[in-house]
Amino acid sequence: MNNLINSIHYGKTGRNDPCPCGSGKKYKHCCLKKIIAFPGNSDNEHEESVFTDYEQFAENRDAPGPPPTFNEFIGEPNKATDVIKDLQKEIDSMEFSSEEALDDFLQKYKAGLKV
């Protein structure tokens, strides 16, 4: 998690950091291998415009919490991101008295049981 915070704060994604696309994979196993058009490096004005729109949206929004991922912004949410958000909602107000209680919760959650 510290790597993610550093990559956001310093603007550089390390090979072992979570991929900024929101896939949940490490950067080296995801977008590092892809050729991606970044703002300023694209001949396609539309691509550059979408990146700029997202950047402005993320910087100027007033809602609490982190902004949506870029994929969510363009209407292509990532399944891993959806699972993580669902899990965060489920455990938001919970307190676990022990590691065993957390393990029990996670097993029930994985099995699809209502906790």
Protein Blocks (a to p, Z undefined) as FASTA:
>chain_A
ZZmmmmmmnopacfkbccfklnopafklmmmmpccddehiacblklmmmmmmmmmmmmmp
cbecjdddfklmnopacfklmmmmmmmmmmmmgccfbfklmmmmmmmmmnopaZZ
